């Protein structure tokens, strides 16, 4: 291994080669393919619980399924993907070509596509290394590194735009959450410029160590991981994050609230039926306002600066910020920033279709109790939305299990930065399972999940309170704090699974048996989703249908979906 990769509990080349040899006894791969190790262990991070990821690169123009073959070798979870050299190099070429079109094209690059390309150019060759070097000659690593740095900086700036808009609307809790995201992307931009291009955010603390970032700067970044750690109120925390990103020249300009402009959303129309104001969007969702909301909607001034809009809304002053941000979140209006374009809610968030009990569980539509007499229940949402929410329910539960595995590995290795990010992800995706079980789709941005759960009146109030407080107060820097935080979040996960009737969900990443149970649940939802052309939580899951529910390269022919995105 190179010096760059020697860190923590990363596996060495000999260990990887031994595991690969055992893996190849159970998979069928194209002849003479290049095989590399990629991901956290190949990058020099990881710990005793990290997955081992192998990529087989075939000398073929064949299109291979993107889902991996998954197995457990020597107690370690192993994923094997197959891609053609033509496909891999074509994706890198397409990405770099798009990036040359300028900032707007760079900010639209899909994170998963960028991650695949980054993992490829930083992989460790284990079979046919000479051919892998030839492939790398066609994949300019320096240019890709520059794209990653620019992309991360643009994501940080866009995050600060969301922060500025939410501050202007006095939504301080959400603005602090988005500020944390902006900080993470800003740090990623700095790291990329230093040659640390791995995109998974949970490894930021270890990347800062390896990049030889100034110690004072590292401490400032660590303190700004949460408002609690730096002992700042939410408004002051946002200013501190923006100040650091400006100082680092990641986001060199100040956000001016006067440049936010409210615009109409194309395809959104207003209909008055009797005394009730209704709004119809392009997807034919019908929204209704109560009397106060109707007056506020009618008083919105479009093509007008946000300060003027909020000053003229015909509702109580304290309700203005929440009303405008809700209209933005549900895709009823747009907010633009002069010189940049549309910001805030590019993907509308669904409303809660039922407030009595969770609409669904792992077994589909939920009945509050089983009775002897036959019963029929109608889902209060469309079949497509029902399938999409169900797939999110399964996927989010799987990410909770993955984040728990990450946290346990980081706890043993005393990687406190990795641990804190892992348990925060665990908490937020547990929130996603709760919202999905109530039939909400599309789901809110991950930064807004705890706040959305706080509005879910049908969920136990003590559970909602704990979630909001935990998300705000997480700060881990020692084993004692880590154990306490993990116990609290485990209790929240148990509470959510009791509410959503998901206690049966398997421990997906501890054994082949538990993994197969996970896949059995996921495949049922995926078949329905494919039939209805519903939105899949990740594109790779659609390939499961094409594979007939079987792993593409496994001799055991068992179902598989990828948890690859769960790292990011």
C-alpha positions, 0 to 999 in steps of 0.5 A, spaced: 500 500 500 502 507 498 503 511 504 497 515 503 493 509 505 496 507 511 491 509 516 487 506 522 485 499 521 485 499 513 486 492 510 493 491 507 493 489 500 495 482 502 489 481 507 485 484 501 488 479 496 486 473 501 479 475 502 478 476 494 481 469 493 475 466 497 470 471 494 472 468 487 470 461 489 463 463 490 462 468 484 462 468 477 466 474 473 467 475 466 474 472 464 480 476 464 477 482 468 481 487 472 479 487 479 480 492 484 478 494 491 475 500 492 471 504 498 473 506 505 478 501 506 482 502 499 482 509 501 486 508 507 480 509 512 475 504 515 475 499 521 473 492 523 466 493 521 467 496 514 465 493 508 470 490 503 468 493 496 471 489 490 470 492 483 471 487 477 472 491 470 470 487 464 473 488 457 466 488 454 461 493 452 456 489 455 451 493 460 452 490 467 447 491 473 449 496 478 447 492 484 452 488 487 453 481 489 453 480 496 456 475 501 460 474 508 467 472 508 471 470 514 466 474 518 466 480 513 461 483 509 463 483 501 460 487 495 462 485 488 460 489 482 461 488 475 462 494 470 465 494 463 471 498 462 467 502 456 461 504 461 466 506 466 471 510 462 464 513 458 461 515 465 468 519 467 468 522 460 461 524 460 462 527 467 468 531 465 465 534 459 459 536 463 463 539 468 467 543 463 460 547 461 461 551 467 458 552 475 451 550 473 453 544 470 458 542 475 452 543 481 447 539 477 452 533 477 449 527 481 453 525 487 452 518 486 455 518 479 461 523 482 462 518 487 463 512 483 468 515 478 472 517 485 472 510 487 474 508 481 480 512 480 483 511 487 482 504 487 487 499 489 488 494 483 489 486 485 488 483 478 491 485 472 494 491 475 498 493 468 491 494 465 488 498 470 494 503 470 492 503 462 485 505 464 487 510 469 491 513 463 484 515 460 481 517 466 485 524 468 485 524 476 487 531 476 481 534 472 476 529 476 480 532 483 478 539 481 471 537 479 470 534 486 473 541 489 468 545 485 462 541 486 463 541 493 464 548 494 458 549 490 454 545 494 456 549 500 454 555 497 447 552 495 447 550 502 448 557 505 443 560 500 438 555 504 441 557 510 440 565 508 433 564 506 431 560 512 434 565 517 430 571 513 424 567 515 426 566 522 426 558 521 433 558 525 433 550 527 432 548 520 437 554 518 442 551 523 441 544 520 443 546 513 449 550 516 452 544 518 451 541 511 454 547 508 460 546 513 461 539 511 461 540 503 466 546 504 470 542 508 470 537 503 472 542 498 478 544 502 480 537 502 479 535 495 484 541 494 489 537 498 488 531 494 483 528 499 477 526 494 473 521 498 466 523 498 463 519 504 462 525 509 463 520 515 470 520 514 472 528 514 475 527 521 480 522 519 481 526 512 483 532 516 488 528 520 491 525 513 491 532 509 495 535 515 490 541 515 492 546 520 491 544 528 487 550 529 483 550 523 481 542 525 479 544 532 475 550 529 471 545 524 470 540 530 467 545 534 462 547 529 460 540 528 454 542 532 451 548 535 452 545 542 459 543 541 461 550 540 456 553 545 452 558 540 445 559 539 442 557 532 443 564 529 450 565 532 452 558 529 450 560 522 454 566 522 460 562 525 459 557 519 458 562 514 464 566 517 469 560 516 467 558 509 468 565 507 475 565 511 477 559 507 474 562 500 469 556 499 464 561 499 467 568 499 461 572 498 455 574 504 448 572 503 444 578 502 437 577 504 434 582 499 436 578 493 431 573 495 425 573 490 419 570 490 416 567 484 410 563 481 411 555 480 409 553 473 403 549 473 401 551 480 394 554 480 389 556 485 381 554 485 376 557 490 370 552 492 365 556 496 369 559 501 375 555 501 382 556 497 385 550 494 391 549 490 393 544 484 400 542 482 402 539 476 402 532 479 394 534 480 395 534 488 390 538 491 392 542 497 387 546 501 388 552 506 384 553 512 381 560 512 387 564 515 392 560 510 387 562 504 388 569 506 395 568 506 396 565 500 392 570 496 396 576 499 403 573 496 406 578 492 410 574 486 416 577 483 418 581 489 423 581 494 422 576 500 423 582 505 417 585 502 413 579 501 413 577 508 412 584 510 405 584 507 402 577 508 395 578 511 397 573 517 399 574 524 407 576 524 409 570 528 406 565 523 409 568 516 416 564 516 413 558 517 407 559 512 412 561 507 417 555 508 411 550 508 409 553 501 416 552 499 417 545 502 411 543 498 413 546 491 407 551 491 412 557 490 419 558 488 424 562 491 430 565 487 436 568 488 438 574 484 444 571 479 443 564 481 436 562 480 431 557 484 433 555 491 430 552 497 425 546 495 427 543 488 423 537 490 417 538 493 415 534 500 409 530 501 404 532 506 402 527 512 396 523 508 393 520 515 394 523 522 391 517 526 396 511 525 401 509 521 399 508 514 403 502 512 408 497 515 413 492 512 407 488 510 404 493 507 397 497 509 397 497 516 390 495 520 390 497 527 388 490 529 386 484 526 379 482 527 375 475 525 370 479 520 373 481 513 375 488 512 378 492 507 382 499 507 383 504 502 390 507 502 389 515 502 394 516 497 396 514 490 398 507 488 405 510 486 406 514 492 404 508 496 409 504 493 415 509 493 413 510 501 414 503 502 420 502 498 423 508 502 421 505 509 425 499 507 431 502 505 431 507 510 431 502 515 436 498 512 441 505 512 439 505 520 442 498 520 448 500 516 449 506 520 449 502 527 454 498 524 458 504 522 458 507 529 460 500 532 466 500 528 468 507 530 466 506 537 471 500 537 477 504 533 475 510 537 474 514 531 469 519 534 468 524 528 466 518 524 462 515 530 458 522 531 456 522 524 454 515 524 449 516 529 446 522 527 445 519 520 442 513 524 437 518 528 435 521 521 434 515 517 430 512 523 426 519 522 425 517 515 422 511 517 417 514 521 415 519 516 415 514 510 410 509 514 405 515 515 405 515 507 409 521 506 412 522 499 416 525 497 420 525 503 423 532 506 431 533 505 435 529 511 436 536 514 429 537 515 427 530 518 427 531 525 423 538 525 418 534 520 417 528 525 416 534 531 410 536 527 407 528 527 402 529 532 400 522 531 407 519 534 408 519 541 410 526 544 415 524 548 419 520 542 418 527 538 421 531 543 427 526 544 428 526 537 429 533 536 433 534 542 438 529 540 439 532 533 440 538 536 445 536 542 449 530 539 456 531 541 461 526 542 469 526 544 470 520 548 467 513 550 463 515 555 459 520 551 459 515 545 456 509 549 451 514 552 449 517 545 448 510 542 444 508 548 439 514 547 439 513 539 438 505 540 432 507 544 429 512 539 430 507 534 426 501 538 420 506 539 420 508 532 419 501 530 414 500 535 410 505 532 411 503 525 410 496 527 417 495 524 420 491 530 421 485 525 426 488 521 432 484 520 439 486 523 441 487 515 449 487 516 451 482 521 450 475 517 448 472 510 441 470 513 439 477 516 441 480 509 437 475 505 431 477 510 432 484 508 432 482 501 426 478 501 422 484 504 425 489 499 424 485 493 416 485 495 416 492 495 421 493 489 416 489 484 410 493 486 414 499 485 417 497 478 410 495 476 407 502 478 413 506 475 414 509 482 420 513 485 425 508 487 430 510 493 436 509 489 437 507 482 440 501 483 434 498 486 431 498 480 436 493 477 433 488 482 427 487 478 431 486 472 435 480 475 429 477 477 431 478 485 437 474 484 444 476 485 448 478 478 454 474 479 453 469 485 452 462 485 447 462 490 442 466 486 439 470 492 436 477 492 440 483 493 440 490 493 446 495 494 447 499 500 453 503 497 449 510 498 449 509 505 456 511 506 455 518 504 
